[in-house]
Amino acid sequence: LVAVQKVLQNLLRERVSIRDSLSIVESLGEAGAITKNTVLLTEYVRQSIRRLLVKPHLNAQGDLAAWLVDGSVEHAIESAVEHGESTSHFNMAPQRIRDILDRMTKQVGPPENPAIVLTSSGSRYFLRQIAEASLPNLVVLSHGEIPAGVRVIAVGTIR
């Protein structure tokens, strides 16, 4: 029950609707047999409700305009993550975190502007944590959260 509560809190923190509780509970049931890590469970749930996540950000043609994250940045984030039994920890030097945040801020513009960043599923949660306080209108999605048939239009690359 604590894991379910933590996953719901993680979703709500990113302004994800939990109205489709049936899908959320079903996906937690599936993934719960594999891991008890709430970060990984949250990512699994997000991928199972991908249509709900992406729909508000589609343009009139049904396309998703997003900033792409360079592979070197994704790798740096993923290599700084340690997955435990019940949670994951992000261990990156503060200066490196500041550098990534500065690069994102320069690319996506002022914090008031809504923007979407597309990254790998392994770095999505932690990239969102890095940007959460400084870029509150930034939506961070993973490649696994993009439904089939949705065309991604690259606005630029965060290097």
N, C-alpha and C positions, 0 to 999 in steps of 0.2 A: 504494500500500500504506500509506503514511503517513496518507492521508486516511481510509482504512478503519479504521486503528487509532485515530485521533482520534475518529471517530464512535462506535466501540465504547466508548471511554473516556468520552465524553459520556453515552452511554446508561447505563453502569454507575455513573457518578457519581450519577445520579438513581435508582439502584436499579431500573433497567429490565432485565428478563431478556433475554439475548441468545441464548436457547436456540433460537428460531426463526431460526437463522442464514440459512436459505434465503430467507425473506422479506426479511431485512435486506440480504443481498447483491443480491437482485433489485431492490429499491428503490434501492440505491446505484448499480446499473448503469443504471437509468432516469434518475436524477437526475444522475449523473456526466457525462452528455452535455450537461447544461445548465450546471452550475456545479462548481467545485472547492472552494468555500467550505464548510468543515467544519461551521459553524454551520447553514447552510441545508440541507446534506445531512442533518444530525442531525434537523432539523425534518421533513424529507421522510420519513425513515425512521420517525419517531414516528407520522406520520399514516398510514403504510402498515401499521403494527402496532397501530392504534388499539384494536382489541378487547382485545388483550393488555394494553394500558396501563390501560384503564378497568375491566376486569372485577374486579380486586381491591377496587375502591372502590364497587361497586354495593351497595345495600341489598337486603334480602330480596325486595322487589318489582321489583328490576332498575332502580331509579332512582339517579341520582347527585346527592347533596346537595353543593352547592358555593357558595363565595363568588364573586360576580361582581366584576370590576374595572371601575370607571367608565371611560368613554371618554376623559376628560381625562387620566387617569393613563396609559392605554395610549398615547395620542398623545404625551405627554411622553417616555415611554420610547422609542417608535419613532423620534421625531425626534432622539434622542441617539445613535442607532446609525449607524455608518458601515460599509457592507459593502465589503470588499475582494475581491480575486481568490481568496484562500485562506482568509480568516477575516473575522470581523466584530468591530468594536471599539465599546465602550460608553463614550461620553464625556458623562457627566452630572456636574454639580457635586456634591461630597460632601454638602453640606447638603440638596440635593434628594433624594439617595439615602436619607439618614437620615430625611427627612420621609416618604417612601414606606414605608420599613421600619417606622417608628413607627406609621403608620396601619394597616398590615397586622397588626402585633403587637396593637394595641388591638382590632381587629376579630376576629381568629381565636383570640385567647386565648393561654394560656401555650405556650411552645415544645414542651412535652411532649405536648400534645394534637395528634393527627393532624387535618389539615384539608386541604381541596381548594380551590384557587383556579382559576377559569376566566377566561381572558383571550384576547386575539387572538393569532394565530400569530406576528405580527411582534414582539410584546413578551414572549412566553412564556419564551424562553431567558434573557433578560436579567432578567426579574422573578424567575426562579428563582435567578439569580446573586446578586441583591440579598438574597434571603431565605435563601440556603443556610446561612450560618454561624449566624444567629440563630434561624431556624425550621427545624430539621432534619427535622421530621415534616410539613412542608408539601409537598403535591404540587401542582405547577403544570401545568395542562393547557390546551391551546388549544381553541378552538371546533372546529377541523378534526380534532381527535383524538377527538371524541365520535361513536361509531358511530350510524348511523341506527337509530331505534327506542328509543334510550336517552333517557328523560325526565330533564331537569335540573331539580332543585328548588333554587331560589335561597335560600340561608341569609341572605344580606345582600349589601350592596355595599361594596366598598373604594373610598372616594372620595379 
